[in-house]
Amino acid sequence: MTQQTVSDLMVDRLQAWGVNRVFGYSGDGINGFMGALRRSRDKVEFVQARHEEAAAFMAVGHGKYTGGVGVVTSTQGPGAVHLLNGLYDAKMDSVPVVAIIGQQSTTVLGSAYMQEIDLLTLFKDVAAQFAQLASSPEQVPMLLDRAFRTALETKSPCVVIVPHDIQTAEVPELGHEHGIVVTAPVWHPAQVTPLEEQLETAADIITQGERIALFVGQGARGAQKEVVELAEQLDAGITTSLLGKPYVDETLPFATGTMGHLGTTASAYLLENCDTLVIIGSNDPWTEFYPKPGTAKAVQIDIDGRKIANRYPVEVGLVGDAAGTLAALGKRLKDKTQPSRTAWREAVECQVSAWHQLSEDRAAIPADPVNPELVIRELNGRLPGNAQLSIDVGSCVYWYARQLILPTGVPAHLSGTLASMGCAIPYGLAAKLAHPDRPLVALAGDGGMQMLGVAELITVAHRWRAWADPRFVVCVFNNRDLAEVSWEQRETEAEPRFPASQEIPDFPYAAYAELLGLAGIRVEDPAKLGDAWDYALGMDRPAVIEVLTDPGIPLLPPFPAGAEKLDGMRSALAQEGPAGEHARKLLDAYAEGEERLRAEAGK
């Protein structure tokens, strides 16, 4: 019988917290824990990534797609350093993650030993809520319990560092004595509701408004019904943050779509013209797209009081669960006489219709060879109702935000606030491992694919045969350019594209997929996009759709913000030769469409 070690106790504690999967990469500093995972006989599955950064993204993805705690592990030194990016993703998007990290034995700490890094200093910021080094076996269960409770309570990453000699030590007896803390793997969320007087003040402010906008973030994920009910009650328009997009049905005639730089013209109209703003579960940083301070009175609802008035000067903050707070607010509003807002609702719906037409027109603009907006538009109506979606960071986020109408209930996640490239395939793997009976679609640019995606396709190829539904469709926008960076330089710096910085080496993504035993489809003709989606979604294995897209399609912010950027962008493009002239013509077509829309709406 193998002697039970602290590592075995760690695995038992993970099971007690409901953990069935740990993402990571092995190394000598974490070998004791790896041995315990092996001995657990897959009660806690270990998922080997190709890189610790990808493993951390997988843990974040697990948290996002399941609502539980993502767990990642690594060895000390370089393995631990590699975790940082994914852990910052968890911190900035408010996702509970626990990282269990190995360390050299306690007897050599402080000796500048091989791979010895001051891990507490390394993780001080990213795991500000909880980061601890175990210095005795007796500490370990308590540290794990505190890490999980803190991660769940604060929706943030927490770190437990366990030196190798402690991992392999015998399980200690935890007696009832001084200096020993015995804990339990228990946490329950609190029911948080605002004070009555705050609800009443908020209802008074909202009642006075004649042009109301609801701004919905990911904090409203459990309040989708209540959001729509409030919008109907107030004849309000709804816009969302990027992270809030999956939680509002964008087929509603008063749903204006995503706000911000990558948002819609309808959302820009809503926020530009409202006189009352209700922010629900959002901490979106695109403050220049909020109403100009002083033009709209604001009420904010958030479970975390630290986020109240963090982005906009609100009159009242309601600290509470979104669903319960909206229900309580709705009851108070029923008792108050509301002004007529019919004209406002009609104007909003007119803007939504105009945006839908504009987005269709944009996707139909001829490009060289394929318009990336059309790639996403062709997915509408084809995305299965039980699908899951992961999105990388880059220009593909714009096309997702502007062109894809998500079926109700389809989860879609990306690195929203950190905005780190390379997340799509790791996120998709986490989603697929959590729900192997559901198809997965991942959208990625060539930059993100070359950063982490190409390597993690090996993980897809390694695992897909165990999935009940083998469909894992990766759509790669191959434009040989870091397009978002190129357009940011033109927009914010009036600088032309710098090829040495932005040019991406060409890579045969579809052929590489076939080399791995997956399906590969290469698309150069826009007329074949629909067939490519149908083929990939009908396959009996994962597939990669490689679409050669035009980097000249502009990432133009919605007007009026976009109008202010045109001269600088045109100046930059004038310095880029024939490719710049091609992109300038596309930019002019986009600007003309915006101007026509605003002129018609003003009639």
NORLINSUL-V832811 format. One record per residue. RES is the residue in one letter. SS is DSSP state (@ for helix, = for strand, . for the rest). Layout:
[[RES:SS] [RES:SS]]
//
This chain:
[[M:.] [T:.] [Q:.] [Q:.] [T:=] [V:@] [S:@] [D:@] [L:@] [M:@] [V:@] [D:@] [R:@] [L:@] [Q:@] [A:@] [W:.] [G:.] [V:.] [N:.] [R:=] [V:=] [F:=] [G:=] [Y:.] [S:.] [G:.] [D:@] [G:@] [I:@] [N:@] [G:@] [F:@] [M:@] [G:@] [A:@] [L:@] [R:@] [R:@] [S:.] [R:.] [D:.] [K:.] [V:.] [E:=] [F:=] [V:=] [Q:=] [A:.] [R:.] [H:.] [E:@] [E:@] [A:@] [A:@] [A:@] [F:@] [M:@] [A:@] [V:@] [G:@] [H:@] [G:@] [K:@] [Y:@] [T:@] [G:.] [G:.] [V:.] [G:=] [V:=] [V:=] [T:=] [S:=] [T:.] [Q:.] [G:.] [P:@] [G:@] [A:@] [V:@] [H:@] [L:@] [L:@] [N:@] [G:@] [L:@] [Y:@] [D:@] [A:@] [K:@] [M:@] [D:.] [S:.] [V:.] [P:.] [V:=] [V:=] [A:=] [I:=] [I:=] [G:=] [Q:=] [Q:.] [S:.] [T:@] [T:@] [V:@] [L:.] [G:.] [S:.] [A:.] [Y:.] [M:.] [Q:.] [E:.] [I:.] [D:.] [L:@] [L:@] [T:@] [L:@] [F:.] [K:.] [D:.] [V:.] [A:.] [A:.] [Q:.] [F:.] [A:=] [Q:=] [L:=] [A:=] [S:.] [S:.] [P:@] [E:@] [Q:@] [V:@] [P:@] [M:@] [L:@] [L:@] [D:@] [R:@] [A:@] [F:@] [R:@] [T:@] [A:@] [L:@] [E:@] [T:@] [K:.] [S:.] [P:=] [C:=] [V:=] [V:=] [I:=] [V:=] [P:=] [H:@] [D:@] [I:@] [Q:@] [T:.] [A:.] [E:=] [V:.] [P:.] [E:.] [L:.] [G:.] [H:.] [E:.] [H:.] [G:.] [I:.] [V:.] [V:.] [T:.] [A:.] [P:.] [V:.] [W:.] [H:.] [P:.] [A:.] [Q:.] [V:.] [T:.] [P:.] [L:.] [E:@] [E:@] [Q:@] [L:@] [E:@] [T:@] [A:@] [A:@] [D:@] [I:@] [I:@] [T:@] [Q:@] [G:.] [E:.] [R:.] [I:=] [A:=] [L:=] [F:=] [V:=] [G:.] [Q:@] [G:@] [A:@] [R:.] [G:.] [A:.] [Q:@] [K:@] [E:@] [V:@] [V:@] [E:@] [L:@] [A:@] [E:@] [Q:@] [L:@] [D:.] [A:.] [G:=] [I:=] [T:=] [T:=] [S:.] [L:.] [L:.] [G:.] [K:@] [P:@] [Y:@] [V:.] [D:.] [E:.] [T:.] [L:.] [P:.] [F:.] [A:=] [T:=] [G:=] [T:=] [M:.] [G:.] [H:.] [L:.] [G:.] [T:.] [T:@] [A:@] [S:@] [A:@] [Y:@] [L:@] [L:@] [E:@] [N:@] [C:.] [D:.] [T:=] [L:=] [V:=] [I:=] [I:=] [G:.] [S:.] [N:.] [D:.] [P:.] [W:.] [T:@] [E:@] [F:@] [Y:.] [P:.] [K:.] [P:.] [G:.] [T:.] [A:.] [K:=] [A:=] [V:=] [Q:=] [I:=] [D:=] [I:.] [D:.] [G:@] [R:@] [K:@] [I:.] [A:.] [N:.] [R:.] [Y:.] [P:.] [V:.] [E:.] [V:=] [G:=] [L:=] [V:=] [G:.] [D:.] [A:@] [A:@] [G:@] [T:@] [L:@] [A:@] [A:@] [L:@] [G:@] [K:@] [R:@] [L:@] [K:@] [D:.] [K:.] [T:.] [Q:.] [P:.] [S:.] [R:.] [T:@] [A:@] [W:@] [R:@] [E:@] [A:@] [V:@] [E:@] [C:@] [Q:@] [V:@] [S:@] [A:@] [W:@] [H:@] [Q:@] [L:@] [S:@] [E:@] [D:@] [R:@] [A:@] [A:.] [I:.] [P:.] [A:.] [D:.] [P:.] [V:=] [N:.] [P:@] [E:@] [L:@] [V:@] [I:@] [R:@] [E:.] [L:.] [N:.] [G:.] [R:.] [L:.] [P:.] [G:.] [N:.] [A:.] [Q:=] [L:=] [S:=] [I:=] [D:.] [V:.] [G:.] [S:@] [C:@] [V:@] [Y:@] [W:@] [Y:@] [A:@] [R:@] [Q:@] [L:.] [I:.] [L:.] [P:.] [T:.] [G:.] [V:.] [P:=] [A:=] [H:=] [L:.] [S:.] [G:.] [T:.] [L:.] [A:.] [S:.] [M:.] [G:.] [C:@] [A:@] [I:@] [P:@] [Y:@] [G:@] [L:@] [A:@] [A:@] [K:@] [L:@] [A:@] [H:.] [P:.] [D:.] [R:.] [P:.] [L:=] [V:=] [A:=] [L:=] [A:=] [G:=] [D:@] [G:@] [G:@] [M:@] [Q:@] [M:@] [L:@] [G:@] [V:@] [A:@] [E:@] [L:@] [I:@] [T:@] [V:@] [A:@] [H:@] [R:@] [W:@] [R:@] [A:@] [W:.] [A:.] [D:.] [P:.] [R:.] [F:=] [V:=] [V:=] [C:=] [V:=] [F:=] [N:=] [N:.] [R:.] [D:=] [L:.] [A:@] [E:@] [V:@] [S:@] [W:@] [E:@] [Q:@] [R:@] [E:@] [T:@] [E:@] [A:.] [E:.] [P:.] [R:.] [F:.] [P:@] [A:@] [S:@] [Q:@] [E:=] [I:.] [P:.] [D:.] [F:.] [P:.] [Y:@] [A:@] [A:@] [Y:@] [A:@] [E:@] [L:@] [L:.] [G:.] [L:.] [A:=] [G:=] [I:=] [R:=] [V:=] [E:.] [D:.] [P:@] [A:@] [K:@] [L:@] [G:@] [D:@] [A:@] [W:@] [D:@] [Y:@] [A:@] [L:@] [G:.] [M:.] [D:.] [R:.] [P:.] [A:=] [V:=] [I:=] [E:=] [V:=] [L:=] [T:=] [D:.] [P:.] [G:.] [I:.] [P:.] [L:.] [L:.] [P:.] [P:.] [F:.] [P:.] [A:.] [G:.] [A:@] [E:@] [K:@] [L:@] [D:@] [G:@] [M:@] [R:@] [S:@] [A:@] [L:@] [A:.] [Q:.] [E:.] [G:@] [P:@] [A:@] [G:@] [E:@] [H:@] [A:@] [R:@] [K:@] [L:@] [L:@] [D:@] [A:@] [Y:@] [A:@] [E:@] [G:@] [E:@] [E:@] [R:@] [L:@] [R:@] [A:@] [E:@] [A:@] [G:.] [K:.]]
//
